Amino acid sequence: MDDPQSQESNVDLNQDYISNLPDDLKHQILIKLPIREVARTSILSRKWKDSWVPIPNLVFTEDSTQSKLTKLVDMVLLVHQGPILKFKLVSEHACNDAIRQWMLVLSRNGIQNLVLKFEGGERCVIPSDFFSCVALKYVYLFNCNINVPQFFQGFNLLRTLCLCSFNLSGFSIEKLVSSCPLLDSLELSNFFQQGCLIIHALNLTFLDLFGEFHDLCLETPKLASATIHLSTIDGDYKELSLGNVRNDSNIIRAIGCLYNIESLDICGEFTEYLGKGHIPEKLPIFFSHLKETFVSIYNSNQDEISAAVCLFCSAPNLKVLHIEFADNECEDVPPVELLWNLKANHDKLFKHLEILNIMFNLQIPESIPLRTAESTLEFAKLVLRRAPVLEKLHLELKYDVAVTFLKMLESFPKLSVKAEFTVSEESDRH
């Protein structure tokens, strides 16, 4: 057997083993380094001089002045050889003077994964060459102005589109989304859309909307998971919503074709929006696959309660329900007791519900307005009376406030003998 010490003595400590690695292994090493350090490897030795040039993933996330950043990106793109599959740029600077040339280079080198995140105050104007990047599969744009040109024929390979803090003029959102036939995941956040926001995407399975829009139409039959948060200024949508037209229905137009929905979160003022116009007892379709949902109740008025109950009646297999009640000091007619009970007369309501999680969005956590408390208790009473397999009713509330609620809940008749009451001050939602 060889002596270990003799084996160690055979190792040449002056030998540059890393430089003699195969090119593909050196590429894997370089991919893990910041792009500035990658470029500097060219001065290590002759064998490293051009090793970084064909790297397909270019990531620029360093803090520097705009001029230094521009020079670095210019230099890397100038000497780069081969396809550029991923380009990521995170900067405080919008780089509007340079982005057009960069995008032109990317469009000619088969870019598939594009991330542009501009964290400063100025928005980046996305150049028209972006729409010539026909090989794109993943796009994330943050703090950008986007204008879809007339010549745009679509991103035929795009599967994921994330637009955050952006501005798209006119009906460009509809045009952009409908021109991506393979789109599977869509996120739109911190945006304003005047008029109807139409999402036409036949292969979409994941949707996350957070913004201001006056109306919504989802044409997404394969959608499995959706989060929709409507935030408005002074309830503008109430004036412009098509749901104010007699016999028109926001809830049918917005979510009435979600045949395959499995998880649905309705946040902000979207519940009240759904209640505008005609509200059927249940939707034309059943959400047969919907097992878990989140619903915000802001005002506990007739519109919100009608929309919420319509949703619950259309989800016969619902197992987990998260419901959030917000501050409300306004008076409404009829009382919430009548509203919840008059609307909730469907025979399959909550038949499979196992978990009810009640949360509160309160300005003062230690104080619940009377109207909010009444609506919460009446809804809990309804669930306890209608849910035969309920296992847990959970309150997310300050303990000293929850004590009073628990005493009242325990006095309500319940259909399920297994139902237990729990309390926590933090979210119980996973």
C-alpha positions as CSV (number, residue, x, y, z in Angstrom):
1,M,0.0,0.0,0.0
2,D,1.3,3.4,-0.9
3,D,2.4,5.7,1.9
4,P,-0.1,8.6,2.2
5,Q,2.9,10.9,2.9
6,S,4.6,9.9,-0.3
7,Q,1.3,10.5,-2.2
8,E,1.2,14.1,-0.8
9,S,4.8,14.6,-1.7
10,N,3.9,13.9,-5.4
11,V,1.5,16.8,-5.5
12,D,3.0,19.8,-7.3
13,L,1.8,22.8,-5.2
14,N,2.9,25.1,-8.0
15,Q,0.7,23.4,-10.6
16,D,-2.5,25.5,-11.7
17,Y,-5.0,22.7,-11.5
18,I,-8.1,25.0,-11.8
19,S,-6.8,26.6,-15.1
20,N,-6.5,23.1,-16.6
21,L,-10.1,22.2,-15.8
22,P,-12.4,21.5,-18.8
23,D,-14.1,24.6,-20.2
24,D,-17.6,23.5,-19.1
25,L,-16.5,23.2,-15.5
26,K,-14.8,26.6,-15.6
27,H,-18.1,28.0,-16.9
28,Q,-19.9,26.5,-14.0
29,I,-17.5,28.3,-11.6
30,L,-17.8,31.6,-13.4
31,I,-21.6,31.5,-13.3
32,K,-21.4,31.6,-9.5
33,L,-19.3,34.8,-9.4
34,P,-20.4,38.5,-9.8
35,I,-20.1,39.6,-13.3
36,R,-17.3,42.2,-12.5
37,E,-15.2,39.4,-11.0
38,V,-15.9,37.2,-13.9
39,A,-14.5,39.7,-16.3
40,R,-11.4,40.1,-14.2
41,T,-10.5,36.4,-14.6
42,S,-9.2,37.3,-18.0
43,I,-6.0,38.7,-16.4
44,L,-5.3,35.5,-14.4
45,S,-3.6,33.6,-17.2
46,R,-3.8,32.9,-20.9
47,K,-6.1,29.9,-20.3
48,W,-8.6,32.1,-18.5
49,K,-8.4,35.0,-20.9
50,D,-11.5,34.1,-22.9
51,S,-13.1,31.5,-20.6
52,W,-15.9,33.9,-19.5
53,V,-16.7,35.2,-23.0
54,P,-19.3,32.6,-23.9
55,I,-21.1,32.4,-20.5
56,P,-24.9,32.3,-21.3
57,N,-26.1,33.9,-18.0
58,L,-25.3,37.5,-17.4
59,V,-26.2,38.9,-14.0
60,F,-25.6,42.6,-13.0
61,T,-26.6,43.3,-9.4
62,E,-23.8,45.4,-8.0
63,D,-24.2,48.9,-6.6
64,S,-22.3,51.5,-8.6
65,T,-22.8,54.8,-10.4
66,Q,-24.8,54.8,-13.6
67,S,-21.7,55.6,-15.7
68,K,-19.7,52.7,-14.2
69,L,-22.7,50.3,-14.6
70,T,-23.2,51.3,-18.2
71,K,-19.5,50.8,-19.0
72,L,-19.5,47.4,-17.4
73,V,-22.6,46.2,-19.3
74,D,-21.3,47.7,-22.5
75,M,-18.0,46.0,-22.2
76,V,-19.5,42.6,-21.3
77,L,-22.0,42.7,-24.2
78,L,-19.3,43.9,-26.6
79,V,-16.9,41.0,-26.1
80,H,-19.5,38.3,-25.4
81,Q,-19.7,35.4,-27.8
82,G,-22.5,32.9,-28.3
83,P,-26.1,33.0,-27.1
84,I,-27.2,35.0,-24.0
85,L,-29.9,32.9,-22.4
86,K,-30.3,35.0,-19.2
87,F,-29.9,38.7,-18.6
88,K,-30.5,40.1,-15.1
89,L,-30.0,43.8,-14.2
90,V,-30.8,45.2,-10.8
91,S,-30.0,48.9,-10.5
92,E,-30.9,52.2,-8.8
93,H,-30.6,53.8,-12.2
94,A,-33.1,53.6,-15.1
95,C,-30.3,53.5,-17.7
96,N,-32.7,54.9,-20.3
97,D,-29.8,56.1,-22.5
98,A,-28.3,52.6,-22.8
99,I,-31.1,50.2,-22.5
100,R,-32.1,50.3,-26.2
101,Q,-28.7,49.2,-27.3
102,W,-28.6,46.5,-24.7
103,M,-32.0,45.2,-25.7
104,L,-31.0,45.1,-29.4
105,V,-28.0,42.9,-28.5
106,L,-30.2,40.6,-26.4
107,S,-32.8,40.3,-29.1
108,R,-30.1,39.1,-31.5
109,N,-28.6,36.5,-29.1
110,G,-31.6,34.4,-28.2
111,I,-32.5,35.8,-24.8
112,Q,-34.9,33.5,-22.9
113,N,-34.8,34.8,-19.3
114,L,-35.0,38.6,-18.8
115,V,-35.1,40.4,-15.4
116,L,-35.0,44.2,-15.3
117,K,-35.4,45.7,-11.8
118,F,-35.0,49.5,-11.5
119,E,-35.2,50.4,-7.8
120,G,-34.8,54.2,-8.1
121,G,-37.4,56.8,-8.6
122,E,-37.1,57.1,-12.4
123,R,-38.9,54.5,-14.5
124,C,-37.1,52.7,-17.3
125,V,-38.7,53.1,-20.7
126,I,-38.7,49.7,-22.3
127,P,-37.5,50.0,-25.9
128,S,-39.4,48.5,-28.8
129,D,-36.5,46.0,-29.4
130,F,-37.8,44.2,-26.3
131,F,-40.7,43.0,-28.4
132,S,-38.3,41.4,-30.9
133,C,-37.0,39.0,-28.3
134,V,-39.0,36.1,-29.8
135,A,-37.2,33.4,-27.7
136,L,-38.3,34.8,-24.3
137,K,-39.7,32.3,-21.8
138,Y,-39.5,34.3,-18.6
139,V,-39.9,38.1,-18.1
140,Y,-39.8,40.1,-14.9
141,L,-39.9,43.9,-15.3
142,F,-40.0,46.3,-12.3
143,N,-40.6,50.0,-12.4
144,C,-41.0,50.3,-16.2
145,N,-43.0,52.2,-18.8
146,I,-44.1,49.8,-21.6
147,N,-45.7,50.6,-24.9
148,V,-46.7,47.7,-27.1
149,P,-45.9,48.5,-30.7
150,Q,-48.1,47.9,-33.7
151,F,-45.7,45.4,-35.2
152,F,-45.7,43.1,-32.1
153,Q,-46.7,39.6,-33.2
154,G,-46.4,38.0,-29.8
155,F,-44.1,36.0,-27.5
156,N,-44.9,32.5,-28.7
157,L,-42.6,30.8,-26.1
158,L,-43.3,33.0,-23.1
159,R,-44.5,31.0,-20.1
160,T,-44.0,33.5,-17.1
161,L,-44.7,37.2,-17.2
162,C,-44.2,39.4,-14.1
163,L,-44.9,43.2,-14.4
164,C,-44.5,45.2,-11.1
165,S,-44.9,49.0,-10.7
166,F,-45.4,49.5,-14.4
167,N,-47.4,51.6,-16.8
168,L,-49.0,50.2,-19.9
169,S,-51.1,52.6,-22.0
170,G,-54.6,51.9,-23.3
171,F,-55.5,48.2,-23.8
172,S,-51.9,47.1,-24.0
173,I,-52.2,44.7,-21.1
174,E,-54.9,42.8,-23.0
175,K,-52.9,42.8,-26.2
176,L,-49.6,41.7,-24.6
177,V,-51.2,38.9,-22.6
178,S,-53.3,37.6,-25.4
179,S,-50.3,37.5,-27.7
180,C,-48.5,34.9,-25.5
181,P,-50.3,31.6,-26.3
182,L,-48.2,29.4,-23.9
183,L,-48.4,31.8,-20.9
184,D,-48.8,29.8,-17.8
185,S,-48.0,32.3,-15.0
186,L,-49.0,36.0,-14.8
187,E,-48.3,38.6,-12.1
188,L,-49.4,42.2,-12.4
189,S,-48.8,44.4,-9.4
190,N,-48.9,48.2,-8.5
191,F,-50.6,49.3,-11.7
192,F,-53.6,51.3,-12.8
193,Q,-56.0,50.2,-15.6
194,Q,-58.7,52.5,-16.7
195,G,-61.7,50.7,-18.2
196,C,-61.9,46.9,-18.3
197,L,-58.9,44.8,-17.6
198,I,-59.3,41.8,-19.9
199,I,-57.1,38.7,-19.3
200,H,-57.4,36.4,-22.2
201,A,-55.0,33.5,-21.7
202,L,-56.2,30.0,-22.5
203,N,-53.3,28.2,-20.9
204,L,-52.9,30.3,-17.8
205,T,-52.8,28.4,-14.5
206,F,-51.4,31.0,-12.1
207,L,-52.6,34.6,-11.7
208,D,-51.6,37.3,-9.2
209,L,-53.3,40.7,-9.6
210,F,-52.7,43.7,-7.2
211,G,-53.7,47.1,-8.5
212,E,-56.4,49.6,-9.5
213,F,-58.8,48.6,-12.3
214,H,-62.3,49.6,-13.0
215,D,-63.5,46.3,-14.3
216,L,-62.2,42.8,-14.8
217,C,-62.9,40.0,-17.3
218,L,-61.1,36.7,-16.9
219,E,-61.0,34.5,-19.9
220,T,-58.8,31.8,-18.3
221,P,-60.5,28.4,-18.3
222,K,-57.4,26.5,-17.1
223,L,-56.7,28.9,-14.1
224,A,-55.9,26.8,-11.0
225,S,-54.6,29.5,-8.6
226,A,-55.6,33.1,-8.4
227,T,-55.0,36.1,-6.1
228,I,-56.9,39.2,-6.9
229,H,-56.4,42.4,-4.9
230,L,-58.4,45.5,-5.9
231,S,-57.3,48.8,-4.4
232,T,-59.1,51.9,-5.5
233,I,-59.1,55.6,-4.7
234,D,-62.5,56.6,-3.3
235,G,-64.2,53.6,-4.8
236,D,-63.8,54.9,-8.4
237,Y,-64.8,51.5,-9.8
238,K,-68.3,51.9,-8.4
239,E,-69.0,54.7,-11.0
240,L,-67.3,53.1,-14.0
241,S,-68.0,49.4,-13.4
242,L,-70.1,47.8,-16.1
243,G,-71.8,45.9,-13.3
244,N,-73.9,49.0,-12.6
245,V,-75.9,48.2,-15.7
246,R,-79.1,46.3,-14.9
247,N,-78.9,42.5,-15.4
248,D,-75.1,42.7,-15.9
249,S,-73.0,40.8,-13.4
250,N,-69.5,41.6,-12.3
251,I,-69.1,38.3,-10.5
252,I,-70.0,36.2,-13.6
253,R,-67.8,38.3,-15.9
254,A,-64.8,38.3,-13.6
255,I,-64.7,34.7,-12.2
256,G,-67.6,33.0,-13.9
257,C,-65.5,30.8,-16.2
258,L,-62.9,29.6,-13.7
259,Y,-63.8,25.9,-14.2
260,N,-60.5,24.5,-12.8
261,I,-59.8,26.9,-10.0
262,E,-58.3,25.2,-6.9
263,S,-57.2,28.2,-4.8
264,L,-58.8,31.6,-4.9
265,D,-57.9,34.7,-2.9
266,I,-60.2,37.7,-3.1
267,C,-58.6,40.7,-1.4
268,G,-59.0,44.4,-0.9
269,E,-62.2,45.8,-2.3
270,F,-62.6,43.1,-4.9
271,T,-65.4,41.4,-2.9
272,E,-67.5,44.5,-3.0
273,Y,-66.7,44.9,-6.7
274,L,-68.0,41.4,-7.4
275,G,-71.3,42.4,-5.6
276,K,-72.1,45.1,-8.2
277,G,-74.8,44.4,-10.6
278,H,-77.0,41.3,-10.7
279,I,-76.0,38.6,-8.1
280,P,-77.3,35.1,-8.8
281,E,-77.9,32.7,-6.0
282,K,-74.9,30.7,-7.4
283,L,-72.8,31.0,-10.4
284,P,-73.6,29.2,-13.7
285,I,-70.8,26.8,-13.0
286,F,-69.6,25.0,-9.9
287,F,-66.1,25.5,-8.6
288,S,-65.8,21.8,-8.1
289,H,-62.0,21.8,-7.7
290,L,-61.9,24.8,-5.3
291,K,-60.7,23.5,-1.9
292,E,-59.3,26.7,-0.3
293,T,-60.2,30.3,-0.6
294,F,-59.5,33.7,1.1
295,V,-62.2,36.5,1.1
296,S,-61.9,40.0,2.4
297,I,-65.1,41.6,3.9
298,Y,-64.5,45.4,4.1
299,N,-67.9,46.9,4.7
300,S,-70.2,44.0,5.5
301,N,-72.8,45.5,3.2
302,Q,-75.3,43.8,1.0
303,D,-73.0,43.8,-2.1
304,E,-70.1,42.2,-0.3
305,I,-72.2,39.6,1.6
306,S,-74.1,38.7,-1.6
307,A,-70.9,38.2,-3.5
308,A,-69.3,36.1,-0.8
309,V,-72.3,33.8,-0.3
310,C,-72.6,33.4,-4.1
311,L,-69.0,32.2,-4.1
312,F,-69.4,29.9,-1.2
313,C,-72.6,28.4,-2.7
314,S,-70.7,27.8,-6.0
315,A,-67.9,25.9,-4.2
316,P,-69.5,22.7,-2.9
317,N,-66.2,21.0,-2.1
318,L,-64.6,23.9,-0.2
319,K,-62.6,22.6,2.8
320,V,-60.6,25.6,4.0
321,L,-62.0,29.1,4.3
322,H,-60.0,32.2,5.3
323,I,-62.1,35.3,5.8
324,E,-61.0,38.7,6.9
325,F,-63.2,41.4,8.4
326,A,-62.1,45.0,8.3
327,D,-63.0,48.0,10.4
328,N,-66.6,49.2,9.7
329,E,-68.5,51.8,11.6
330,C,-71.2,52.5,9.0
331,E,-74.8,51.6,9.4
332,D,-76.5,49.5,6.8
333,V,-80.0,48.2,6.2
334,P,-81.0,45.4,6.5
335,P,-78.9,44.2,9.6
336,V,-76.1,41.8,8.9
337,E,-78.0,39.0,10.6
338,L,-80.7,39.2,7.9
339,L,-78.1,39.6,5.1
340,W,-76.1,36.5,6.0
341,N,-79.2,34.4,6.5
342,L,-81.3,35.6,3.6
343,K,-78.4,35.0,1.2
344,A,-77.2,31.7,2.6
345,N,-80.0,29.3,1.7
346,H,-78.2,26.9,-0.5
347,D,-78.5,23.3,0.7
348,K,-74.9,22.4,-0.1
349,L,-73.4,25.4,1.7
350,F,-70.3,24.5,3.7
351,K,-71.1,20.7,3.5
352,H,-67.4,19.8,3.3
353,L,-65.8,22.7,5.2
354,E,-63.2,21.5,7.7
355,I,-61.4,24.7,8.7
356,L,-62.6,28.3,9.2
357,N,-60.0,30.9,9.9
358,I,-61.3,34.3,10.9
359,M,-59.0,37.3,10.6
360,F,-59.3,41.0,11.2
361,N,-57.9,44.0,9.5
362,L,-58.2,46.6,12.3
363,Q,-56.8,50.1,12.7
364,I,-56.8,49.5,16.5
365,P,-56.1,45.8,17.2
366,E,-57.6,46.0,20.7
367,S,-60.9,47.4,19.4
368,I,-63.5,46.0,17.0
369,P,-66.2,48.3,15.7
370,L,-69.8,47.1,16.5
371,R,-70.7,46.5,12.9
372,T,-67.6,44.4,12.2
373,A,-68.2,42.4,15.4
374,E,-71.9,41.7,14.5
375,S,-71.0,40.6,11.0
376,T,-68.2,38.3,12.2
377,L,-70.4,36.6,14.8
378,E,-73.4,36.2,12.4
379,F,-71.1,34.6,9.8
380,A,-69.5,32.3,12.4
381,K,-73.0,31.3,13.6
382,L,-74.0,30.5,10.0
383,V,-71.0,28.3,9.5
384,L,-71.4,26.4,12.8
385,R,-75.1,25.8,11.9
386,R,-74.4,24.6,8.3
387,A,-71.0,22.8,8.4
388,P,-71.4,19.1,9.5
389,V,-67.7,18.2,9.3
390,L,-66.1,21.3,10.7
391,E,-63.0,20.5,12.7
392,K,-61.6,23.9,13.6
393,L,-62.8,27.5,13.9
394,H,-59.7,29.7,14.4
395,L,-59.7,33.3,15.5
396,E,-56.7,35.5,14.7
397,L,-57.2,38.2,17.3
398,K,-55.7,39.7,20.4
399,Y,-56.3,37.3,23.3
400,D,-58.1,39.8,25.6
401,V,-60.5,40.6,22.8
402,A,-60.9,37.0,21.7
403,V,-62.1,35.9,25.1
404,T,-65.4,37.6,24.6
405,F,-65.8,36.2,21.1
406,L,-65.0,32.7,22.3
407,K,-67.7,32.8,25.0
408,M,-70.3,33.9,22.4
409,L,-69.1,31.3,19.9
410,E,-69.4,28.5,22.4
411,S,-73.0,29.5,23.0
412,F,-74.0,29.0,19.4
413,P,-75.4,25.7,18.2
414,K,-73.1,23.7,16.0
415,L,-73.8,20.9,13.6
416,S,-70.3,19.3,13.9
417,V,-69.5,17.5,17.2
418,K,-65.8,17.7,16.3
419,A,-65.6,21.5,15.9
420,E,-63.0,23.1,18.2
421,F,-62.2,26.8,18.8
422,T,-58.6,28.1,18.7
423,V,-57.0,31.6,19.0
424,S,-53.7,33.1,18.0
425,E,-52.4,36.6,17.6
426,E,-50.5,35.7,14.5
427,S,-51.7,34.3,11.2
428,D,-52.6,30.7,11.2
429,R,-52.6,30.6,7.4
430,H,-49.9,28.5,5.7
